[in-house]
Amino acid sequence: MRLTDEQKMVGREGLIFWGNGLEVSVIIRDVRTKPETVDYLIEPTAGKGKAWIEGKQVSIL
């Protein structure tokens, strides 16, 4: 994934899977790259808070 492709993810909605069949709707607020992976700063579409999570854990809608 090129940097421009990663930046296009900001503002997109996705789902994270949180055990026992629970899916949480999130919005990607920022992206950071590491040598082996990409991380997203996510926040829930309802509720509050933000967290960094590995990009592969987010299913983009």
Backbone bond lengths (Angstrom), bond angles and torsions (degrees), N, CA, C in turn:
res aa  C-N    CA-C-N  psi(-1)  N-CA   C-N-CA  omega(-1)  CA-C   N-CA-C  phi
1 M - - - 1.441 - - 1.525 108.47 -
2 R 1.310 116.93 126.66 1.461 120.68 177.36 1.530 109.81 -78.15
3 L 1.312 116.13 159.90 1.462 120.29 -178.71 1.517 111.00 -57.05
4 T 1.325 117.84 -40.66 1.460 119.73 179.98 1.527 110.56 -63.27
5 D 1.318 118.23 -36.69 1.464 121.61 176.97 1.524 110.03 -65.10
6 E 1.310 117.71 -40.68 1.465 121.72 179.73 1.514 110.64 -64.66
7 Q 1.320 116.53 -42.32 1.465 120.06 -179.30 1.524 111.65 -64.37
8 K 1.321 117.70 -27.90 1.460 121.38 178.49 1.526 112.16 -67.12
9 M 1.313 117.95 -15.51 1.464 121.80 -179.73 1.531 112.00 -75.44
10 V 1.316 117.71 -23.58 1.464 121.37 -178.80 1.526 109.12 -61.89
11 G 1.339 115.30 128.90 1.459 121.65 -179.72 1.523 113.84 93.74
12 R 1.322 117.47 -10.46 1.464 120.32 -179.97 1.520 110.55 -80.59
13 E 1.321 115.20 154.95 1.456 121.07 177.72 1.520 110.52 -97.98
14 G 1.318 115.00 151.11 1.453 120.58 178.50 1.520 110.73 -154.46
15 L 1.313 114.44 -178.63 1.463 121.53 177.09 1.515 109.01 -124.58
16 I 1.327 116.11 141.77 1.455 120.02 168.64 1.523 106.76 -116.58
17 F 1.298 115.92 145.48 1.457 121.95 -178.05 1.515 107.95 -99.36
18 W 1.328 116.24 125.34 1.458 122.46 -169.85 1.523 111.39 -122.02
19 G 1.320 118.27 54.74 1.465 122.63 174.96 1.520 114.63 63.39
20 N 1.318 115.86 151.28 1.465 123.95 177.80 1.524 113.62 52.37
21 G 1.326 117.26 31.71 1.458 121.70 176.29 1.518 115.59 80.43
22 L 1.320 118.15 4.55 1.459 121.55 179.90 1.522 109.82 -79.22
23 E 1.335 115.89 129.26 1.457 121.90 175.25 1.521 107.90 -117.59
24 V 1.328 116.84 135.63 1.459 121.76 -179.08 1.524 108.45 -116.97
25 S 1.330 115.90 127.16 1.460 121.74 177.87 1.529 108.95 -79.37
26 V 1.338 116.53 130.70 1.464 121.62 -176.50 1.524 110.59 -134.62
27 I 1.317 115.57 163.10 1.457 123.84 172.94 1.524 107.14 -119.45
28 I 1.322 116.82 135.24 1.464 121.97 178.00 1.524 108.27 -82.85
29 R 1.330 116.09 122.38 1.463 121.84 -177.24 1.527 113.89 -103.60
30 D 1.332 117.71 -23.38 1.462 120.82 -179.74 1.521 108.28 -159.69
31 V 1.315 115.89 163.25 1.466 122.56 -179.65 1.516 108.29 -134.07
32 R 1.331 116.01 139.31 1.469 120.03 172.13 1.529 107.49 -135.17
33 T 1.315 114.93 143.89 1.456 119.46 -179.06 1.514 110.39 -106.35
34 K 1.313 114.43 148.41 1.457 123.39 173.87 1.528 105.90 -126.87
35 P 1.319 118.38 166.55 1.465 118.93 -178.00 1.529 114.31 -54.87
36 E 1.306 118.38 -35.60 1.465 120.96 -175.15 1.521 114.43 -109.76
37 T 1.333 118.61 -10.34 1.465 120.07 -172.24 1.527 111.47 -153.21
38 V 1.316 114.75 174.06 1.460 123.17 174.90 1.523 107.27 -122.92
39 D 1.317 117.61 135.87 1.459 122.45 177.16 1.520 109.06 -111.40
40 Y 1.345 115.65 148.01 1.459 121.88 175.52 1.518 109.39 -116.46
41 L 1.317 116.19 139.63 1.456 121.68 168.93 1.524 105.33 -89.58
42 I 1.321 116.42 114.62 1.459 120.68 -175.56 1.515 111.04 -114.42
43 E 1.331 114.55 155.65 1.461 120.81 170.00 1.516 107.24 -139.68
44 P 1.327 117.54 148.82 1.462 119.74 -179.10 1.520 110.72 -68.82
45 T 1.328 116.92 150.19 1.465 119.74 176.91 1.526 110.83 -71.83
46 A 1.312 117.52 -23.80 1.462 122.73 173.43 1.524 106.79 -130.28
47 G 1.292 116.75 135.32 1.458 120.01 -175.65 1.517 109.23 106.73
48 K 1.331 115.85 -161.30 1.463 118.59 -178.43 1.517 110.64 -147.15
49 G 1.316 115.25 165.09 1.447 122.54 -179.59 1.517 111.33 110.74
50 K 1.318 115.51 162.01 1.461 122.97 178.02 1.514 108.55 -140.69
51 A 1.337 116.04 152.40 1.465 120.81 178.25 1.521 109.37 -155.13
52 W 1.343 116.05 147.16 1.463 121.74 172.43 1.519 107.83 -83.90
53 I 1.331 116.71 138.08 1.454 122.46 -179.39 1.529 107.68 -145.25
54 E 1.323 116.58 149.50 1.468 120.61 177.71 1.510 109.36 -62.01
55 G 1.317 116.07 135.13 1.456 121.43 -177.13 1.506 113.69 -56.83
56 K 1.329 118.18 -32.79 1.461 119.97 -178.11 1.524 112.55 -69.06
57 Q 1.336 117.79 -11.65 1.467 121.47 178.93 1.526 112.48 -87.64
58 V 1.340 116.72 -4.82 1.461 121.61 -178.66 1.518 108.93 -107.52
59 S 1.320 115.79 126.66 1.455 121.99 175.72 1.533 106.72 -97.32
60 I 1.330 117.24 110.76 1.460 121.76 -176.62 1.531 110.07 -73.21
61 L 1.331 116.11 135.28 1.473 120.36 179.05 1.512 110.65 -87.64
